[in-house]
Amino acid sequence: MKHLLLFAFLFVAVPAWAEKFGLVLHGGAGTITRAKLTDKQEADIRAKLAEARDAGYKVLENGGSSIEAVTTAIIILEDSPLFNAGKGAVYTYDGQHELDASIMDGSNRNAGAVAGVKTVRNPILAAQAVMTQSDHVMLAGSGADAFARHVQLPQVKNSYFDTEFRLQQLEKAKQKMEAEGTSFNVKNSDYKYGTVGVAALDKNGNLAAGTSTGGMTAKRWGRVGDSPIIGAGTWADNNSCAVSATGHGEYFIRYHVAADICSRKLYRDQPLTTAAREVIHDILLPAGGTGGIVAMDRDGNIAMEFNTEGMYRAWRLSDNTSGVAIYNDEMKSP
Ligand code: ASP
């Protein structure tokens, strides 16, 4: 009887323990080379990526949801001036900050997004509130900020997002735009990295993804990139995968990058890394789109693919694999 009980216990309990969980995150992709970062900058960035990763992982380890892990990690990156999201977001042409964010719950395909918000301190929480406290998927501009106030999310002055580093980037970008006689800053890939995003899988097998950004330096005319567009910058579906993207947003929208990776996995039964590689290297790059993604599937596989010199990234899984990487010659998709 004792043996029978032990057998029954192992049979029921082990699969639950064996369930893989974890998360993978990015802090933006672009022309990130060793020559461009000082040792101190590199160390600070690696430490912040690890901090966000471990905070998100702890949520999962304690049985929290993938949505909670995504918001926990993203808030840490939004609050850090090192990334182009929340504090430290890039400037618009007019010297302001307009922030975009989105989140998606793979268990039910609920989603929320905000575009062009100026006063909510953590845009990812506004995106989450749109998902859980409104009948909508996307709110934009002053209406989205009003909604964030309505649901009592912490507000800040737009100048809270200011940093000297990003101001200098704006000045350089404006000089370049003037020299080129253009009112758009889309070709200037040096000035747009630092977007943050997470894909996570929790102990219940639920996937989620979220993305937050200040967009592109010197953006104008209410420009909105891929980060708040469900299917382009963010996607999560338990049947396929969860993806957060970063890069030249216009291309990620046109090629529907996040959802395309998951569709390939679903319809073609491709492994996650194969699907991600094809989209990032074989489709996006020839089209002229630079950037990358982090992704996770229901079996706990992760992918980190980019076609730029670098992508800030970190991962941690329940099988004890973890890491932080920046450059092309470091760990990419396993
Ligand atoms: N994808 C973002 C945008 O186009 C920028 C980035 O990820 O660096 O707004």
Boltz pocket constraint, residues with backbone or C-beta under 6 A from the ligand:
constraints:
  - pocket:
      binder: B
      contacts: [[A, 28], [A, 29], [A, 192], [A, 193], [A, 194], [A, 195], [A, 213], [A, 214], [A, 215], [A, 216], [A, 224], [A, 225], [A, 226], [A, 227], [A, 245], [A, 246], [A, 247], [A, 248], [A, 249], [A, 250]]
      max_distance: 6.0
